[in-house]
């Protein structure tokens, strides 16, 4: 087919492109390069899939997600698209069959991992066929300043010289101006048209709170936000370490949540089984390291939770963006504490990078801290990081329950003075937050007595706050750049900005801990969904039951058959023949041929 609108309608079942999609599609069809920044759920895939079906030859899609290639290709095959993949999970006969299909011009899209595409023999093989375009998905992986660097992406810049006449399109959901410039430079996309969509995901409500027995906080959040009238919702919980992943998964399971761990240290068979369950079933919760989730096209993830502080705003945005891809209300919840900050600083200090790299990583962490500690709209702060200005959203915790602020100058001076006096009066001694708090509260424990710190003039001058209050003060001083964790043990030191506070030249304002905001994602999603009557709701549930059975037989995720929005429209319109069913958004010719008669049969029960 030569008309992209015809492809969009007959193959994918949509009447019109969204946002910049049509311009991007035209750019690539006409042979031009493109760099596409579009939020998760914004329809990036169509930007190369439609041109792949219009242009002659086969499109190569570079994807870092070997574990998901089978599902990505399966979803396209459901639409009648000639798609395949080449990766290490296949047997030798399977790879030969795919290679023969490519050389025979029997494929429209071929998915390949960057590691394989960097091999000379693979490039020589592809040169024997006809390439229509090259799509580089998750292009931020090329950036050494980003949150997901993959060294094999660096070699993809060579593709411009190997196939100069083949258009290339690089796509990502997250990139600051600096990361974008690096993508352009490393992938040799200097002449590419750049398309930058809004980063805003208005359906996601952002919640961030201080850690206070985080396992219990997480469980409370899931029990409050993760159920709809007693029915569990799908969610992802992120933790930084494998040990934490297993600990939280067990804790949730022991408390009645269907939770599964996922990290690189688990057997491949267990990871694959977890991924299959997550994609195919409703109401499962995966507790994972950040390796999980990239490229997963599951539309109905209702919440994403973080029990550890992410390393960067880019990483946080990418991970939270896996919630609510269907556009319905979802929640991004995070708990973080002072220990997270100290741990992240220590990891930066002990990394193998040079000083420039460490400084860059420090700035990423500073931006993440600023998001956590802001007393203003989370969404405004988040989007400002990506260079976008919006009005306060009215949908995050700081908008729904604005935190009170207080003049913390005197409290800040007490902390900074304690650090300064320890350094000056005790031969450069430095300590962590816990020891500083003990001094301020006047706790005459064995360690304080042994070190002689009862003699400090600041000993016991901080009884106006409790331990939690002082730790919050220290955390916010770090976030505002007046204190800095240092070294392997995260001891606290003064910064260049500390002096102005100690002299009284700078006023320090702290936020009080915001009240916890609760509103069930399930109930919100239900209200925001198409307003189905009781009768239409029965039709929808019957269609969902049919979809589940079909998906189980195929061994495929249910949403690859039809998504919920399509089923809702079918339930409302109740088409009586195949032509009427084809008018429903999300029903293309391929799915009409496969499932049309079965859908009409389900509907006959309600006529």
N, C-alpha and C positions, 0 to 999 in steps of 0.2 A: 504494500500500500504506500502511496506517495504522499497522502495527506495526513499530517499529524493529528488533526481533529478526528479523522476517520479511525485512526489507530486508537486514540483515546476512547472513543465511543464504543467501537466494536470489540476491542480487546480488553480494555480495562473497565468499561461500563460507565464512564463519566462523561457528562455533557460539556464541561468547560474546564479549561486550565485554571489554576489558582495563582494569584500573585505574579511572580516573575517567571513562572513555569514556561509560558508560551514563548517569551523572549529567549529564554535559555535554550529551549528546544530548537527554535529557529536558528540560533547562533551555531549550534552544533550540526544541525542538518546541512547548513550552508558551508560547513567545513571549517568553522572558526573554533578557537579554543575558548574555554570558559572556566572561571573559578567561581564556585557557588557556595555561599554561606547561607544556610537555611536551617532553622531550628528543627530539632527532632520532631517528627510527625508533620513536617511541612511539605512533604512530597518530593524529597530529593531524588528518589529512585526513578520516578517518572521522567526526570530531566535527562537521563541517559537511556532509559528503556524505550521511550517513544522514538528517539532518533535511531536507535538500534534497529527498530522495525521499519524505518523509512529508508535508511541508507543501505546501499548494497554491501554485502559481506557480513562478517561476524564482529560484534563488539566484544572486546576484552574488558572485563570488570576486575580491577585489582581490589581485593578485599583481604583484610588481615584475619578474617574470621573463619578459619577452616571448619571449626565445629558447627558453624551455622550454614555453610554453603549448601548442604543438602536441602535444608529447609527453604533457603532463598530460591534455589533452583526449582524445588518442588512447587512453591507458590506460583512461579512463572509457568511451569508446565500445566498447572491447573487452569491457567488462562489460555492454554493452547499455544504458548510461546515455545519455540525450539531452543531450550536453554540446557546447559550442562556445566560441569565443573571438572577441574583437574586438581587433585591434591593427594596427599600421602595416605588418606584413609581408604583409597580405592585399590582394588586388586589389579594385577597387571592386565588381565583381559578387559576389565572395565575401562582402564585408561586407554588401551588400544582402540576400543570402540568409540570413545569420545574423540580421539585424535582422527580417526577415519571419518567421523561425521564432520569434523571441522574442515578437513581437506576436501571433502565432497560438497562443501557449501551447504550443509544441512543444519547449521546452527545459526541462531540469531544472537545469542549471548553466551559467553564462556567466562566463568569465574575462575580466577587464579590468585593465589597468595603472592605477595611481593617477593618472598623468598624464592619461589619457583620462577617468577618472571625475571629475576636477576641472573638466572643461569643462562649461559650462552646457548646451550642446546635448545632451551625452550624458545628463545628469541629466534633461533634459526628455524625451528619448526613453525612458529607463527608466520614467519616471512614466506613460507610456502603456500599459505592460504591468503585470503583477502580480508583485511581488517576494515571495518566500517568506522570504528572509533575506539578510543581507549578511555575508560572511566576509572578514575582513581578515587575510591571511596575512603572515608576517614582520613582525609588528606592532612589533618593536623598531626598525624603520626610522623610526618617528615620533619617537624619542628623540634629542635633540641631544647627550645625554651618552653615547649608545650608540656602537657601532662601525660602524654601517651607515646613517647618517642619510640620509633621502630627503626633501627639502623638500615634495614633492607629497603626502606622507602627512599633512602638517599640515592640509590641507583636508578630510581624511576625517572630522574631528570634526563638520563641518557636516551629515553624513548623518543624524545623530540628529534634527536639526530638520526636514530635508526629508522623511524617512520615519519619523516618531516611532513608528508601529505595527509597524515591521519589525524583528524581533530582529537584533541584531548580535553577532558572535562574533569576537574578536581573538585571534590565535594566534602564539606564538613559542617558540623552543627555548631562548632565552637572555635573561634579564633579572634584574638585581639588584633589590633592593627599590626603589632610587631610580628605575631605569628603569621598573619596573612602575608606580610612582606617576605617572610622566610619561605613560605610555601611557594610564592611566585618565583623567588630566586632559585630555590633548590629543585623545583620541577620545571624550570626554564619556561615559565608561563608569562614572560614579560609582555607579550602581545595579546594575552587573553583578555576577553571582556570579563569584568568582575560584577557579580550580582550578589548584593548583600541585603538579605531580608531582615525584618525586625527580629530581634532575639527574644522578644516578649512571649511568654507562655501564660496568658492571663488565666487559664483554667487551673494553674498550679498555685496552691496556697503555701507560702514558705513559713516555717516555724522553726525557731532556734532557741534552745534553752540551755542553762548551765547544768552540768552533770551533778546529779545527787543520787547515787546508787543507780547507775544508768540502766542496768538490766531491768530493774523494776519500772523505771521510766519508760523503757521501750515496750515492755509488756502492757503497761497502762495505756500507752499510745495506741498499740495495735488493738487492744480490746475496745478502745473508744472509737478509733477511726477506721479500723480494719474489718468492721462487720456492718452488714446492712440487714436490719431486722433479723439478726442472728445468723445470717449467711456470711461466711468468711469471704473476704476480698483478696485479690492477688496483690502481693507486695514484694519489695526487695529491701533487704537490710545490708548496708555496707559496713565492713570493719577493715582495719588496715592489716591485721596479721592473721595468719592461718589459725593460730591458737585461739584468737578471739572469735573468729568465725565459728569454730566448732563449739566454743563455750556458749555463745549466744544461741546457736541453733539448738543445742541440747536444752538450754534453759527454756526457750520458747516451747519446744516439744513437750518438756516435762509439765508445762503449764497449759497444755491443750491447744497449742497452735501447730498447724501442719507445716512445720519448718524443716528445711533441708540445708546442709552446708554445701558450699561450692568454692573450691580453691585449687590451685595448680598441684598441690601435694596429694590430692585424692586420686585413686585409680581412675584411669580414663573411662572405664565402664561405668563407674559410679557417677562421674561428672556427666556423661552422656545420658544416663538414666534420669538424673536430676533435671537436666535441660529439657528432656522430652516431657517429663511430668509438668514442668513449669509452663511449657508452651501449650500443652494439650489440655490441662485441667484448670478449673477455676478454684480460687481460694487457697492457693499454695503460697508459701513465703520462702524465698531463697535468701539465706544469709551468706554473703559472699565477699571476697576481695574485689577490688575494682576491675579485675580481669573479666568479671561477669557482666553482661548486659549490652556491650557495644554491638550494634547491628541487630539486636533482637527486635523484631517487628511485632511484638505482642501489644495490641492497642489498649488493653483494659487493665494495665497495672494501675492500681488506685493509690498506692503510696510507695514512696521511697524514703527509707530512714538511714541516717548515718549515726553510728555510735562512736565514731572517732572523727576528729577534725580532718577534712580533706586537705590535700597539699596545695591546692590552688582553686581560685574561683572558676577557672575553666573546667577543672575536673569536677567540681561541685555541680556546675551547670550541666555538664554532659551527663552526669549520673542522675541528677534529679529529673532531667529531661526524658528519662525512660518511663516516667509516670504520665498517664493521661494522654497518650498518643491519639486517642479517639476524640480528644477535645472536651471530654467531660471533666468535671471538677475532681481534682486529685490533691494529695498533700505531700509536701517535701518536709520531713521533720529531721532535726538534728539536735543532738546533745553533745556539748563539748566542755572541756574544763582546762584548768591551768596545766595539768599534767600533759594534755595534748600539745599545748604550745611548747612546753619544755622539750617533749619528745621530738617534735618536728624540728626545732632549732638544733637539737643535738644531732639529728640525722643529717641536717645540712652541714653542720660543722665537721662531721666525721666523714662526709662524702669524699669521693676521689676527685671531684671537679676542682678546677682552679678557682682563684678568688673571684673572678668575674662571674663564673657560674654560680658560686655560692651566694654572691650578692643578688643575682637574678632570682634564685630560689627563695632568698629571704624576702624579696619584694613581693613574690607570689603569695607567700605566707602572710605578709603584712596586709595584703588586700583581702585575704580570706578572713583575717582577724577583724578588719574594719567592717566587713559584712556582718560578722557575728555580734559585734559590740555596738552597732549603730542604734541610735535611738529614733531614727527616722525610718521611712518605708524601705523594707528589704528589697523590693523589686526595683525601686529607684537606684539603690546602691548597686545592685547586681547588674543592671543594664548599663549603668554609667561606666562600669568596668570595661564594657564592650563598646563604649563610645556612643551610647544611645541615651537620650534624655526623655523621660516620660513624667507624667503627673503621678502623685501617690496612688497606689493601686486600690486601697481599701480592702484588700483581701489577704494581707500577711499579718503576722502576729503583732507587729508594731503599729499597724494601721487599726486593727481590730481592738487592740488593747494597748494604747500608747504608754510606753514606760515612763515613769516619772524620772526626772534627773535631779541631781543635787550637786552643790558646790563641794567638790572633793579636794580642794587645794590643800587644806590643812592635813587631811588624811594622807594625801600624796607626799607632802613634806615629811611626815612622820616615817613613811616607808623609805623614802629616798635618803633621809638623814641617817636612818639605821644602816643602810647599805654603805653610805659614805663613811660613817664612824667605824664600822667594822673594818673597812679597808684601811683607814688612816691609823686607828688606834691599835689594831691587832695585826700589823705587818702584812697588809694586803689580803687578809682572809676574806673569802667569799662563800656565801651560803645560798641554799635554795629557799623557796617560798615558805616551806613549813617551819624552818628555823626562824625566819624573820617574823612570822606570825607569833611564834612562841615568845619572842623577845617583846613584841608590842603588847601582848596580853599579860606579860609578867609571869610566865610559867617557869618556876624555878625547878626544872627537871634536872636529871643527872648530867645530861650533856651540857646544858647551860652553865651549871655549876662547875663542871670540869674545865670549860673554856673561859670561865670568869666573866661571862657576858651579863651577869647581874649588875656589873659596874657601869654598863652603858647608860648614858643619860636618857636614852629612849626606852629603857627597860620599863615595861608596865604602863606606858603612856597611851596605850591604844585600847583601853577597856570599853570605849564607847561602841565598838563593833565586836561581833563574835568572830570565831575562826572562819566561818563561811563568808562573812562580810569582808574580812581582810584579804582572803584569797581572791574575792571578786575585785577588790581594789587593785591588787597586784596584777591580776589578769588584764584589767583595763589599762593599767599603766604600761604594760607590755604592748597592748594593742595600739596605744597612742604614741608609742616610741619613746617613753620616758624611762623605761627599764628594758634590759635585754638579757635573755638567757645566754649563757656562754659555756662552752666546753662540754666534755663528755657527761658531766653530772648536772648540767643545766643550772649552774649557780648564776645568781643575778648580779648584773653590773649596771652602773650608771651609763647614760648616753650623753651625747653632746647637748641634747635638749633638756637634760635633768637640771642643769644649773639655773636656768631661768625660773623653774618651779621652786627650787630651794631659795632663791633670792626673792621670790614673791612677784616676779615680773610677769609670770604666766598663770592664768586661772585654769584650773583643771575641773572639768565637769564629768561626772560619772552617771551612768544609767542605773536605776534600780532594777532589780530582776523583775522582768515583766510577768504578769499573771499568765498562767498557762491558758492557751486558747484552745477550745475544743469545738469541733463541728464535724459530724460524721461525713467522711468522704462518700460513703455509700449512699447516704440519704441525699446529699447534695447532687451526686451523679444521677440519682433516680429522678430528682426534681428537674435537673437540667436536660435529661433525655427527652426525646419526643413524648409529648403528653398522650400516652396511650389510654384509651378507655378500658374499662374492665374486660370487655369482649376482645378488643384488640390485644390486650395483654395476654389473654389466653392463646390467641393465635401466635403471638411472638414466642411464648414459652413452648408451644408445639413445634415451631420452626427451630428453636434452639435445641430441643431434644432430638429432632431429626438431624440437625447439623452435627451434634455430638456423635451420633451413631455413624454417620458418614465419615467423620474425621477419624474415629477409632478404627474403622475398617481400612482406611488409607494409611493409618499411622502418621497422620499430619495434624498440625495445630488446627483447631476449629475455625479460627479467624481466616485461614487460607481458603476455606470453603466459601463463606460469606461473613462479613463483619456484622457487628450488632446493628449499626446504622442501616445497613441494607435490609436486614431482617425486620427492623421496625417499620421501614417504609413498605415492605411487602405486606406486613400485618395490617397496616393502615389502608393500603390501596387495594389489597386482595385481588390481584390480576386474575382474569378468567382464562387467558390464553397466553401462548408464548410471546406474541407480539407485545402484549401489555406488560408482561414480565420484563421484557427487554428495555422498557422505558424506565425501569427502576435504577437509580444510581448504584453503581457497583456490580451490575449484571451486564457482562459483555457476551459476545457470541460464544466464546469458549465455555464459559460457565453455563450459559443457556443450554448449550448442547449436552453438557454433562449432567446438569441438575434440574433443568427446567421442568421436565415432566414430573420429577419427584416432588418438587416444590408445589406444583399445581395439585398433586395428589394430596399433599398435606392440607392444602387450602379447601379441598372439597368437603372436608369434615365440618367446615364452618360456614357453609353456604345455606 
